[in-house]
Amino acid sequence: MERRGGPVGIRQIFNKDFRIGDTILIQEIHMSTFTAVLHNEDDTYVAECPEVGTVSQGDTVEEAVNNLKEATELYLEEF
């Protein structure tokens, strides 16, 4: 898996029957912090991520931010 920048956490998951020479599973976790810019349009909150260019909306601030997180994650998966 290619590294996308930002801090990376590595977690090793061992089987209880692990033996020297066995393959271990290493899961690489990518963590990045982006900015969310929010504004209100009529009865809708719009959230934008200027670093990535993604935009989403929601009926509440929380919904708009959660939708923006999902949109940004999906967008970054393409790279």
For each residue, the residues with C-beta under 8 A, 3 or more apart:
1: 28
2:
3: 8 28 30
4: 30 32 76 79
5: 32
6: 30 31 32 33
7: 31 32
8: 3 28 29 30 31
9: 28 29 31
10: 26 27 28 29
11: 26 27 29
12: 24 25 26
13: 24 25 26 27
14: 18 24
15: 18 22
16:
17:
18: 14 15 22 24
19: 22
20:
21:
22: 15 18 19
23:
24: 12 13 14 18
25: 12 13
26: 10 11 12 13
27: 10 11 13
28: 1 3 8 9 10
29: 8 9 10 11
30: 3 4 6 8
31: 6 7 8 9
32: 4 5 6 7
33: 6
34: 49 51 52 72
35: 49 50 51
36: 47 48 49 65 68
37: 47 48 49 50
38: 45 46 47 48 61 64 65
39: 45 46
40: 44 45 46
41: 44 45 46 57
42:
43: 59
44: 40 41 57 58 59 64
45: 38 39 40 41 57 58 59 60 61 63 64
46: 38 39 40 41 55 56 57 64
47: 36 37 38 55 56 57 58 64 65 67 68
48: 36 37 38 54 55 68
49: 34 35 36 37 52 53 54 55 68 72
50: 35 37 53
51: 34 35
52: 34 49 72 75 76
53: 49 50
54: 48 49 68 71 72 75
55: 46 47 48 49 68 71
56: 46 47 64 67 68 70 71
57: 41 44 45 46 47 64 67
58: 44 45 47 61 62 63 64 65 66 67
59: 43 44 45 63
60: 45 63 64
61: 38 45 58 64 65
62: 58 65 66
63: 45 58 59 60 66 67
64: 38 44 45 46 47 56 57 58 60 61 67 68
65: 36 38 47 58 61 62 68 69
66: 58 62 63 69 70
67: 47 56 57 58 63 64 70 71
68: 36 47 48 49 54 55 56 64 65 71 72
69: 65 66 72 73
70: 56 66 67 73 74
71: 54 55 56 67 68 74 75
72: 34 49 52 54 68 69 75 76
73: 69 70 76 77
74: 70 71 77 78
75: 52 54 71 72 78
76: 4 52 72 73 79
77: 73 74
78: 74 75
79: 4 76
